Amino acid sequence: MGEIEVAADKYWGAQTERSLLHFNIGFDVMPREMIRAFGILKKGCALVNHDLGKLPEDKLKLIVQACDEVIEGKLDAHFPLRIWQTGSGTQTNMNANEVISNRAIEIAGGVMGSKKPIHPNDDVNMSQSSNDTFPTAMHIAAAEQMNKLIPEVQKVRDAIATKAEEFKDVVKIGRTHLQDATPLTVGQEMSGWASLLERDIDRMKETLPGLYDLAIGGTAVGTGLNAHPEFGERAAKKISELTGLPFKSHPNKFAALSAHDEIVFCSGALKTLAASLMKIANDIRWLASGPRCGLGELIIPENEPGSSIMPGKVNPTQSEAMTMVAVQAMGNDAAIGFAGSQGNFELNVFKPVMIHNLLHSIRLIHDACHGFV
């Protein structure tokens, strides 16, 4: 393909540089969570390759040190690639290989770009293919972030449950079809909101076992070609040790590479959560409407001025932000569902957009819940 220049202060190599040239699309770069996941993955694979007698001790130490820097976020500036690239995520896998290789070479006192003593393909990518590394990183990132999201949703549920208990004896009018109905207590109404979130939490937990199944060891098409027969099982176990999460080898690598139903399922749980949060946020802002000519049943915090023209006006800003987040999560789910249906034969080539949207939904809902309590 000919020579291509790479800036001397960059850890990436020719393949990443070509990707920047050919896929200069939009502003969406690979999420930080995925970069961390690749650092964990490459470290785990190097340790297993060493255990199997395929990677010498000196090379292992260099790769592990570079991987640790990737995991810690010290090399984030050297992962510039967009989401909109080859659907297998090959460019990002090679970006990781090149950065880890060149950083390891630098640590060893070598010349970056020389591929000596650490080769990006032969050493960093040993026993791997983009087709099994990218979906493995997808699951690592998704599982880690879902485990952070669930406690945040639990806090919202607990806060609502506390308010339900506080207002359990306050009687109000119920409403159906937006019209007056029979009475109930404020506590009863709020208990419904808490129950919605409790069941959403259960659904999110149900997504985790599937996310803990890893594709690593399948290599190109699921057969494990060029990898040791024990590599997949050992790599999953090593990744579990590195993360503290119960990752294991996917029982069918052909399914793991050609479809991403676990990601679709996870997004579906987030969409259901988004529907619940939309309902709760809408109820709160309607019940807080007024203060003189609305329902005025709830008093919400005065977080900031609500108007540039009407002094003293306070708007339900946290509820409004939550409803927008819910809409975005629902839109992300639509894209994930369609992308998940597009696996052709042995490979789904919509991987980057799927994990981008999933992590986007998780991050938005996490942050919105944190600000909502």
C-alpha positions as a Markdown table, in Angstrom:
| # | Residue | x | y | z |
|---|---|---|---|---|
| 1 | Met | 0.0 | 0.0 | 0.0 |
| 2 | Gly | 3.0 | 2.3 | 0.1 |
| 3 | Glu | 4.5 | 4.4 | 2.8 |
| 4 | Ile | 2.6 | 6.8 | 5.0 |
| 5 | Glu | 3.9 | 9.3 | 7.4 |
| 6 | Val | 3.0 | 9.2 | 11.1 |
| 7 | Ala | 3.9 | 12.0 | 13.5 |
| 8 | Ala | 7.0 | 11.2 | 15.6 |
| 9 | Asp | 5.1 | 11.9 | 18.9 |
| 10 | Lys | 2.3 | 9.5 | 18.2 |
| 11 | Tyr | 2.3 | 5.9 | 19.4 |
| 12 | Trp | 0.0 | 4.7 | 16.7 |
| 13 | Gly | 1.3 | 3.3 | 13.4 |
| 14 | Ala | 0.5 | 3.1 | 9.7 |
| 15 | Gln | -2.8 | 1.3 | 9.9 |
| 16 | Thr | -4.2 | 3.8 | 12.4 |
| 17 | Glu | -2.9 | 6.7 | 10.3 |
| 18 | Arg | -4.6 | 5.2 | 7.2 |
| 19 | Ser | -7.8 | 4.9 | 9.1 |
| 20 | Leu | -7.7 | 8.6 | 10.0 |
| 21 | Leu | -7.3 | 9.4 | 6.4 |
| 22 | His | -10.0 | 7.1 | 5.0 |
| 23 | Phe | -12.6 | 7.3 | 7.9 |
| 24 | Asn | -12.7 | 11.0 | 8.7 |
| 25 | Ile | -16.4 | 10.8 | 9.5 |
| 26 | Gly | -18.1 | 12.9 | 12.1 |
| 27 | Phe | -16.7 | 13.5 | 15.6 |
| 28 | Asp | -17.7 | 10.3 | 17.5 |
| 29 | Val | -14.5 | 8.6 | 18.6 |
| 30 | Met | -14.2 | 5.1 | 20.2 |
| 31 | Pro | -15.5 | 5.4 | 23.8 |
| 32 | Arg | -13.0 | 5.5 | 26.6 |
| 33 | Glu | -14.6 | 2.4 | 28.1 |
| 34 | Met | -13.7 | 0.4 | 25.0 |
| 35 | Ile | -10.1 | 1.6 | 25.1 |
| 36 | Arg | -9.8 | 0.5 | 28.7 |
| 37 | Ala | -11.4 | -2.9 | 27.7 |
| 38 | Phe | -8.8 | -3.4 | 25.0 |
| 39 | Gly | -6.0 | -2.7 | 27.5 |
| 40 | Ile | -7.5 | -5.4 | 29.8 |
| 41 | Leu | -8.0 | -7.8 | 26.9 |
| 42 | Lys | -4.4 | -7.4 | 25.4 |
| 43 | Lys | -2.9 | -7.7 | 28.9 |
| 44 | Gly | -4.9 | -10.9 | 29.6 |
| 45 | Cys | -4.0 | -12.4 | 26.2 |
| 46 | Ala | -0.3 | -11.6 | 26.7 |
| 47 | Leu | -0.3 | -13.3 | 30.1 |
| 48 | Val | -2.0 | -16.4 | 28.6 |
| 49 | Asn | 0.4 | -16.6 | 25.7 |
| 50 | His | 3.3 | -16.5 | 28.1 |
| 51 | Asp | 1.7 | -19.2 | 30.2 |
| 52 | Leu | 1.4 | -21.3 | 27.1 |
| 53 | Gly | 5.0 | -20.8 | 26.3 |
| 54 | Lys | 4.4 | -18.7 | 23.2 |
| 55 | Leu | 5.5 | -15.3 | 24.5 |
| 56 | Pro | 8.9 | -14.8 | 26.2 |
| 57 | Glu | 9.2 | -13.2 | 29.6 |
| 58 | Asp | 11.0 | -10.1 | 28.4 |
| 59 | Lys | 8.3 | -9.4 | 25.8 |
| 60 | Leu | 5.5 | -10.1 | 28.3 |
| 61 | Lys | 6.8 | -7.5 | 30.8 |
| 62 | Leu | 7.0 | -4.8 | 28.1 |
| 63 | Ile | 3.5 | -5.5 | 26.8 |
| 64 | Val | 2.0 | -5.7 | 30.3 |
| 65 | Gln | 3.5 | -2.3 | 31.3 |
| 66 | Ala | 2.1 | -0.7 | 28.1 |
| 67 | Cys | -1.3 | -2.3 | 28.6 |
| 68 | Asp | -1.4 | -1.0 | 32.2 |
| 69 | Glu | -0.9 | 2.5 | 30.9 |
| 70 | Val | -3.8 | 2.0 | 28.4 |
| 71 | Ile | -6.0 | 0.7 | 31.2 |
| 72 | Glu | -5.2 | 3.7 | 33.4 |
| 73 | Gly | -6.0 | 6.1 | 30.6 |
| 74 | Lys | -2.5 | 7.5 | 30.2 |
| 75 | Leu | -2.5 | 6.8 | 26.5 |
| 76 | Asp | -6.0 | 7.9 | 25.6 |
| 77 | Ala | -4.7 | 10.7 | 23.3 |
| 78 | His | -3.3 | 8.0 | 21.0 |
| 79 | Phe | -6.7 | 6.4 | 20.3 |
| 80 | Pro | -8.2 | 8.9 | 17.8 |
| 81 | Leu | -10.3 | 6.7 | 15.6 |
| 82 | Arg | -13.9 | 7.3 | 14.8 |
| 83 | Ile | -16.8 | 4.9 | 15.4 |
| 84 | Trp | -17.5 | 5.0 | 11.7 |
| 85 | Gln | -14.9 | 2.5 | 10.4 |
| 86 | Thr | -14.8 | -1.1 | 9.3 |
| 87 | Gly | -17.8 | -2.8 | 11.0 |
| 88 | Ser | -15.6 | -5.5 | 12.6 |
| 89 | Gly | -13.6 | -2.8 | 14.5 |
| 90 | Thr | -10.4 | -3.9 | 12.8 |
| 91 | Gln | -9.0 | -0.4 | 12.8 |
| 92 | Thr | -9.4 | 0.0 | 16.6 |
| 93 | Asn | -7.9 | -3.4 | 17.3 |
| 94 | Met | -4.9 | -2.4 | 15.2 |
| 95 | Asn | -4.8 | 1.0 | 16.9 |
| 96 | Ala | -4.5 | -0.9 | 20.2 |
| 97 | Asn | -1.9 | -3.2 | 18.8 |
| 98 | Glu | 0.2 | -0.4 | 17.4 |
| 99 | Val | 0.0 | 1.8 | 20.5 |
| 100 | Ile | 0.9 | -1.0 | 22.9 |
| 101 | Ser | 3.7 | -2.1 | 20.6 |
| 102 | Asn | 5.3 | 1.3 | 20.2 |
| 103 | Arg | 4.9 | 2.2 | 23.8 |
| 104 | Ala | 6.6 | -1.1 | 24.7 |
| 105 | Ile | 9.3 | -0.4 | 22.2 |
| 106 | Glu | 9.9 | 3.0 | 23.8 |
| 107 | Ile | 10.1 | 1.5 | 27.3 |
| 108 | Ala | 12.7 | -1.0 | 26.0 |
| 109 | Gly | 14.7 | 1.9 | 24.5 |
| 110 | Gly | 14.0 | 1.0 | 20.9 |
| 111 | Val | 12.9 | 3.0 | 17.9 |
| 112 | Met | 9.1 | 3.5 | 17.6 |
| 113 | Gly | 7.8 | 2.1 | 14.4 |
| 114 | Ser | 10.6 | -0.5 | 14.1 |
| 115 | Lys | 8.3 | -3.2 | 15.4 |
| 116 | Lys | 11.3 | -4.5 | 17.4 |
| 117 | Pro | 11.4 | -5.9 | 20.0 |
| 118 | Ile | 7.5 | -5.9 | 20.1 |
| 119 | His | 5.6 | -6.5 | 16.9 |
| 120 | Pro | 2.0 | -5.2 | 16.9 |
| 121 | Asn | 0.6 | -8.3 | 15.1 |
| 122 | Asp | 3.0 | -11.1 | 16.0 |
| 123 | Asp | 3.3 | -10.2 | 19.7 |
| 124 | Val | 0.5 | -7.9 | 20.9 |
| 125 | Asn | -2.2 | -9.6 | 18.7 |
| 126 | Met | -0.8 | -13.1 | 19.1 |
| 127 | Ser | -3.6 | -15.8 | 19.1 |
| 128 | Gln | -6.2 | -13.2 | 18.3 |
| 129 | Ser | -8.2 | -11.7 | 15.4 |
| 130 | Ser | -10.1 | -8.4 | 15.2 |
| 131 | Asn | -13.2 | -10.6 | 14.9 |
| 132 | Asp | -12.9 | -12.0 | 18.4 |
| 133 | Thr | -11.1 | -9.2 | 20.1 |
| 134 | Phe | -13.6 | -6.4 | 19.4 |
| 135 | Pro | -16.7 | -8.3 | 20.5 |
| 136 | Thr | -14.7 | -9.4 | 23.6 |
| 137 | Ala | -13.9 | -5.8 | 24.4 |
| 138 | Met | -17.6 | -4.9 | 23.8 |
| 139 | His | -18.6 | -7.3 | 26.5 |
| 140 | Ile | -15.9 | -6.2 | 28.9 |
| 141 | Ala | -16.9 | -2.6 | 28.5 |
| 142 | Ala | -20.6 | -3.2 | 28.7 |
| 143 | Ala | -20.4 | -5.5 | 31.7 |
| 144 | Glu | -18.2 | -3.0 | 33.6 |
| 145 | Gln | -20.5 | -0.1 | 32.9 |
| 146 | Met | -23.7 | -2.0 | 33.6 |
| 147 | Asn | -22.3 | -2.9 | 37.0 |
| 148 | Lys | -21.8 | 0.9 | 37.6 |
| 149 | Leu | -25.3 | 1.8 | 36.4 |
| 150 | Ile | -27.3 | -0.6 | 38.5 |
| 151 | Pro | -26.3 | 0.9 | 41.9 |
| 152 | Glu | -27.1 | 4.4 | 40.5 |
| 153 | Val | -30.7 | 3.3 | 39.5 |
| 154 | Gln | -31.0 | 1.7 | 42.9 |
| 155 | Lys | -30.3 | 5.1 | 44.6 |
| 156 | Val | -33.2 | 6.6 | 42.6 |
| 157 | Arg | -35.5 | 3.7 | 43.5 |
| 158 | Asp | -34.5 | 4.0 | 47.2 |
| 159 | Ala | -35.1 | 7.8 | 47.2 |
| 160 | Ile | -38.5 | 7.4 | 45.8 |
| 161 | Ala | -39.3 | 4.6 | 48.2 |
| 162 | Thr | -38.3 | 6.9 | 51.1 |
| 163 | Lys | -40.6 | 9.6 | 49.8 |
| 164 | Ala | -43.4 | 7.0 | 49.4 |
| 165 | Glu | -43.1 | 6.1 | 53.1 |
| 166 | Glu | -43.0 | 9.8 | 54.1 |
| 167 | Phe | -46.2 | 10.6 | 52.3 |
| 168 | Lys | -48.1 | 7.3 | 52.9 |
| 169 | Asp | -50.9 | 9.1 | 54.8 |
| 170 | Val | -51.4 | 12.0 | 52.4 |
| 171 | Val | -54.5 | 11.5 | 50.4 |
| 172 | Lys | -54.9 | 12.9 | 46.9 |
| 173 | Ile | -57.1 | 12.5 | 43.9 |
| 174 | Gly | -56.1 | 9.8 | 41.4 |
| 175 | Arg | -56.2 | 10.5 | 37.7 |
| 176 | Thr | -56.9 | 8.3 | 34.7 |
| 177 | His | -57.2 | 9.5 | 31.2 |
| 178 | Leu | -55.9 | 12.9 | 32.6 |
| 179 | Gln | -59.3 | 13.2 | 34.4 |
| 180 | Asp | -60.1 | 13.0 | 38.1 |
| 181 | Ala | -60.7 | 9.4 | 39.3 |
| 182 | Thr | -60.8 | 7.8 | 42.8 |
| 183 | Pro | -58.6 | 8.8 | 45.7 |
| 184 | Leu | -55.3 | 7.2 | 46.7 |
| 185 | Thr | -52.3 | 8.3 | 48.8 |
| 186 | Val | -49.2 | 10.1 | 47.5 |
| 187 | Gly | -47.3 | 7.2 | 49.0 |
| 188 | Gln | -49.2 | 4.7 | 47.0 |
| 189 | Glu | -48.6 | 6.6 | 43.8 |
| 190 | Met | -44.9 | 6.9 | 44.5 |
| 191 | Ser | -44.7 | 3.2 | 45.4 |
| 192 | Gly | -45.7 | 2.4 | 41.8 |
| 193 | Trp | -42.7 | 4.4 | 40.6 |
| 194 | Ala | -40.4 | 2.6 | 43.0 |
| 195 | Ser | -41.7 | -0.8 | 41.8 |
| 196 | Leu | -41.1 | 0.1 | 38.2 |
| 197 | Leu | -37.4 | 0.8 | 38.9 |
| 198 | Glu | -37.1 | -2.3 | 41.1 |
| 199 | Arg | -38.2 | -4.5 | 38.2 |
| 200 | Asp | -36.0 | -2.6 | 35.8 |
| 201 | Ile | -33.0 | -3.3 | 38.1 |
| 202 | Asp | -33.9 | -7.0 | 38.0 |
| 203 | Arg | -34.1 | -6.9 | 34.2 |
| 204 | Met | -30.7 | -5.2 | 34.0 |
| 205 | Lys | -29.2 | -7.9 | 36.2 |
| 206 | Glu | -30.5 | -10.5 | 33.9 |
| 207 | Thr | -28.4 | -9.1 | 31.1 |
| 208 | Leu | -25.1 | -9.7 | 32.9 |
| 209 | Pro | -24.6 | -13.5 | 32.5 |
| 210 | Gly | -24.7 | -13.0 | 28.7 |
| 211 | Leu | -22.3 | -10.1 | 28.8 |
| 212 | Tyr | -19.9 | -12.3 | 30.8 |
| 213 | Asp | -19.6 | -14.7 | 27.9 |
| 214 | Leu | -16.5 | -13.8 | 25.8 |
| 215 | Ala | -15.7 | -14.4 | 22.2 |
| 216 | Ile | -12.0 | -14.5 | 22.6 |
| 217 | Gly | -10.5 | -17.7 | 21.3 |
| 218 | Gly | -12.8 | -17.8 | 18.2 |
| 219 | Thr | -10.2 | -15.8 | 16.1 |
| 220 | Ala | -11.4 | -15.2 | 12.5 |
| 221 | Val | -14.6 | -17.2 | 12.0 |
| 222 | Gly | -15.1 | -19.0 | 15.3 |
| 223 | Thr | -12.9 | -22.1 | 14.7 |
| 224 | Gly | -10.0 | -20.8 | 16.8 |
| 225 | Leu | -7.6 | -21.1 | 13.9 |
| 226 | Asn | -4.0 | -19.9 | 15.0 |
| 227 | Ala | -4.8 | -20.1 | 18.7 |
| 228 | His | -3.9 | -22.7 | 21.2 |
| 229 | Pro | -6.9 | -25.0 | 22.0 |
| 230 | Glu | -6.9 | -23.8 | 25.6 |
| 231 | Phe | -6.4 | -20.1 | 24.7 |
| 232 | Gly | -10.1 | -19.0 | 24.8 |
| 233 | Glu | -10.9 | -20.6 | 28.2 |
| 234 | Arg | -7.6 | -19.3 | 29.7 |
| 235 | Ala | -8.0 | -15.8 | 28.3 |
| 236 | Ala | -11.5 | -15.5 | 29.7 |
| 237 | Lys | -10.4 | -16.7 | 33.1 |
| 238 | Lys | -7.5 | -14.2 | 33.1 |
| 239 | Ile | -9.8 | -11.3 | 32.1 |
| 240 | Ser | -12.0 | -12.3 | 35.0 |
| 241 | Glu | -9.1 | -12.1 | 37.4 |
| 242 | Leu | -8.1 | -8.7 | 36.0 |
| 243 | Thr | -11.6 | -7.2 | 36.3 |
| 244 | Gly | -13.1 | -9.0 | 39.3 |
| 245 | Leu | -16.1 | -10.0 | 37.1 |
| 246 | Pro | -17.1 | -13.6 | 36.3 |
| 247 | Phe | -16.2 | -13.6 | 32.7 |
| 248 | Lys | -16.1 | -17.0 | 30.9 |
| 249 | Ser | -15.5 | -18.3 | 27.5 |
| 250 | His | -18.6 | -18.2 | 25.2 |
| 251 | Pro | -19.8 | -21.8 | 24.6 |
| 252 | Asn | -20.3 | -21.1 | 20.9 |
| 253 | Lys | -17.8 | -18.8 | 19.2 |
| 254 | Phe | -19.7 | -18.9 | 15.9 |
| 255 | Ala | -22.6 | -17.2 | 17.6 |
| 256 | Ala | -20.3 | -14.8 | 19.5 |
| 257 | Leu | -18.8 | -13.5 | 16.3 |
| 258 | Ser | -21.8 | -13.5 | 13.9 |
| 259 | Ala | -24.4 | -12.0 | 16.2 |
| 260 | His | -24.6 | -9.8 | 19.3 |
| 261 | Asp | -27.9 | -10.7 | 20.9 |
| 262 | Glu | -26.5 | -10.0 | 24.4 |
| 263 | Ile | -25.9 | -6.4 | 23.4 |
| 264 | Val | -29.4 | -6.2 | 21.9 |
| 265 | Phe | -30.9 | -7.7 | 25.0 |
| 266 | Cys | -28.9 | -5.3 | 27.2 |
| 267 | Ser | -30.1 | -2.4 | 25.2 |
| 268 | Gly | -33.7 | -3.6 | 25.5 |
| 269 | Ala | -33.4 | -3.6 | 29.3 |
| 270 | Leu | -32.1 | 0.0 | 29.1 |
| 271 | Lys | -35.0 | 1.0 | 26.8 |
| 272 | Thr | -37.5 | -0.5 | 29.3 |
| 273 | Leu | -35.7 | 1.5 | 32.1 |
| 274 | Ala | -35.9 | 4.6 | 29.9 |
| 275 | Ala | -39.6 | 4.1 | 29.5 |
| 276 | Ser | -40.0 | 3.9 | 33.3 |
| 277 | Leu | -37.8 | 7.0 | 33.9 |
| 278 | Met | -39.8 | 8.9 | 31.3 |
| 279 | Lys | -43.1 | 8.1 | 33.0 |
| 280 | Ile | -41.7 | 9.0 | 36.5 |
| 281 | Ala | -40.1 | 12.3 | 35.3 |
| 282 | Asn | -43.2 | 13.3 | 33.4 |
| 283 | Asp | -45.5 | 12.5 | 36.4 |
| 284 | Ile | -43.2 | 14.6 | 38.7 |
| 285 | Arg | -43.1 | 17.6 | 36.4 |
| 286 | Trp | -46.9 | 17.5 | 35.9 |
| 287 | Leu | -47.6 | 17.2 | 39.6 |
| 288 | Ala | -45.2 | 20.1 | 40.2 |
| 289 | Ser | -46.8 | 22.3 | 37.6 |
| 290 | Gly | -47.9 | 25.8 | 38.7 |
| 291 | Pro | -47.3 | 27.2 | 41.2 |
| 292 | Arg | -50.6 | 29.1 | 40.9 |
| 293 | Cys | -52.4 | 27.7 | 37.9 |
| 294 | Gly | -51.1 | 24.1 | 37.7 |
| 295 | Leu | -51.6 | 21.0 | 39.8 |
| 296 | Gly | -49.1 | 22.1 | 42.4 |
| 297 | Glu | -49.1 | 18.8 | 44.3 |
| 298 | Leu | -45.3 | 18.5 | 44.5 |
| 299 | Ile | -42.7 | 21.0 | 45.4 |
| 300 | Ile | -39.4 | 20.5 | 43.5 |
| 301 | Pro | -36.0 | 21.9 | 44.4 |
| 302 | Glu | -35.1 | 25.4 | 43.0 |
| 303 | Asn | -31.9 | 24.4 | 41.3 |
| 304 | Glu | -31.5 | 27.4 | 38.9 |
| 305 | Pro | -33.5 | 30.3 | 37.4 |
| 306 | Gly | -36.0 | 29.0 | 34.9 |
| 307 | Ser | -36.4 | 32.0 | 32.7 |
| 308 | Ser | -34.4 | 34.9 | 31.2 |
| 309 | Ile | -37.5 | 37.0 | 31.0 |
| 310 | Met | -39.7 | 36.0 | 34.0 |
| 311 | Pro | -38.0 | 36.6 | 37.4 |
| 312 | Gly | -38.6 | 34.0 | 40.0 |
| 313 | Lys | -39.7 | 31.3 | 37.6 |
| 314 | Val | -38.5 | 27.8 | 38.5 |
| 315 | Asn | -38.7 | 25.0 | 35.9 |
| 316 | Pro | -38.6 | 21.2 | 36.4 |
| 317 | Thr | -35.2 | 21.0 | 34.8 |
| 318 | Gln | -34.0 | 17.7 | 36.2 |
| 319 | Ser | -37.2 | 16.0 | 34.9 |
| 320 | Glu | -36.8 | 17.6 | 31.5 |
| 321 | Ala | -33.2 | 16.4 | 31.3 |
| 322 | Met | -34.3 | 12.9 | 32.3 |
| 323 | Thr | -37.0 | 12.8 | 29.6 |
| 324 | Met | -34.5 | 13.8 | 26.9 |
| 325 | Val | -32.1 | 11.1 | 28.1 |
| 326 | Ala | -34.9 | 8.6 | 27.9 |
| 327 | Val | -35.7 | 9.6 | 24.3 |
| 328 | Gln | -32.0 | 9.2 | 23.4 |
| 329 | Ala | -31.8 | 5.8 | 25.0 |
| 330 | Met | -34.8 | 4.7 | 23.0 |
| 331 | Gly | -33.3 | 6.0 | 19.8 |
| 332 | Asn | -30.0 | 4.2 | 20.6 |
| 333 | Asp | -31.9 | 1.0 | 21.1 |
| 334 | Ala | -33.6 | 1.3 | 17.7 |
| 335 | Ala | -30.1 | 1.5 | 16.1 |
| 336 | Ile | -28.7 | -1.3 | 18.2 |
| 337 | Gly | -31.6 | -3.6 | 17.3 |
| 338 | Phe | -31.3 | -3.0 | 13.6 |
| 339 | Ala | -27.5 | -3.4 | 13.7 |
| 340 | Gly | -27.8 | -6.6 | 15.7 |
| 341 | Ser | -29.9 | -8.1 | 12.9 |
| 342 | Gln | -27.3 | -7.5 | 10.3 |
| 343 | Gly | -24.9 | -10.4 | 10.9 |
| 344 | Asn | -24.0 | -12.0 | 7.6 |
| 345 | Phe | -22.8 | -15.6 | 7.7 |
| 346 | Glu | -19.9 | -15.7 | 10.2 |
| 347 | Leu | -19.6 | -12.0 | 11.1 |
| 348 | Asn | -21.7 | -9.1 | 12.2 |
| 349 | Val | -20.1 | -5.9 | 10.8 |
| 350 | Phe | -22.0 | -3.3 | 12.8 |
| 351 | Lys | -20.0 | -3.8 | 16.0 |
| 352 | Pro | -18.7 | -0.2 | 16.6 |
| 353 | Val | -22.1 | 1.5 | 16.2 |
| 354 | Met | -23.7 | -1.1 | 18.5 |
| 355 | Ile | -21.2 | -0.6 | 21.4 |
| 356 | His | -21.1 | 3.1 | 20.9 |
| 357 | Asn | -24.8 | 3.5 | 21.3 |
| 358 | Leu | -25.0 | 1.0 | 24.2 |
| 359 | Leu | -22.3 | 2.8 | 26.2 |
| 360 | His | -23.9 | 6.1 | 25.3 |
| 361 | Ser | -27.2 | 5.0 | 26.8 |
| 362 | Ile | -25.6 | 3.6 | 29.9 |
| 363 | Arg | -23.5 | 6.8 | 30.5 |
| 364 | Leu | -26.5 | 9.1 | 29.9 |
| 365 | Ile | -28.8 | 7.2 | 32.2 |
| 366 | His | -26.2 | 6.8 | 34.9 |
| 367 | Asp | -25.4 | 10.5 | 34.9 |
| 368 | Ala | -29.1 | 11.5 | 34.7 |
| 369 | Cys | -30.0 | 9.3 | 37.6 |
| 370 | His | -27.1 | 10.7 | 39.7 |
| 371 | Gly | -28.4 | 14.2 | 39.2 |
| 372 | Phe | -32.1 | 13.2 | 39.7 |
| 373 | Val | -31.8 | 12.0 | 43.3 |
